[in-house]
Amino acid sequence: MPYDRLEELPDGVRDVLPKHAQEIYQAAFNSAWDQYDEPQERRGDATREETAHAVAWTAVKRTYEKGEDGRWHEKR
């Protein structure tokens, strides 16, 4: 289901990503949720939710990377 607020994101997202990255995740997830509503639009047998989470993480990784300190940082 789409996320209306950052507080609704899964703990594994909220607890590790900075606020801006969470905003990217939320926007990408919600967009993918709408875009991949039909099973034939997804790869393999992935669910709508699995697909939306995968798209969201990919969007975050375009701008952020996990540093050696284990925290997510904006790419330079």
N, C-alpha and C positions, 0 to 999 in steps of 0.2 A: 504494500500500500504506500502511496506517496507520503512524504513527510512535510507537514505544515510548519514545523518549528525545529530548530537545531536540537532542542532538548529531546525530541522524539527519535533521533538517530540511534542506532545500536550502540551499546557501550563500547564495543570494539572500535568504533569510529570516533565517538565523542572523547574517549579517554586517551586517544593517541594523536589525533590531528589538531593542529591549531585552528582557531575560529575560521579564518579565511578558507582553509582547506575543507572544513566542514561545510561551509557555504557552497563550495564547488561540488562537493559530494552530494549535497542535498539537491542542487539544481540538476546535476547530471542524472541522479537516480530518478527524480520526478519526470524528467524528459524521457528517459529510457522506459520508464513504466508506461508512459503513454504510447511511445513509439513501438514497443515490442509486445503489444497486447495480444496479438495472434500467434499461436504456436509456430506456424510456418515462417514467421519472421525471425525466429530464434535459431541458434545453432544447436544441433543435436536434440537432446530431450531436456534441455535446461528449462526451468520454470521461469515465469515472468519475473519473479523476485530475484532469482539467481542471476538472470541476465542484467537486470537493473543494477544490482550490486557490482557486477563485473564492470559494467560501463562506468559506474561512479568511481570505482577505484582507478580505472584507466584515466579518467579525467583528472583526478587528483595527481596521479603520477606524471602528468604532463607539466605540472607546475611545481610539485613538491617531490622530495626524495628523502628516504630514511638515511639519516647520518650515522656515522660511526658510534655516536652516543646513544643510538637507538631511538632518537626523536626525529620527527618529520620537520624538514626545513625547506624553505623556498629555494628552488634551484637558482643558481647565479647565471 
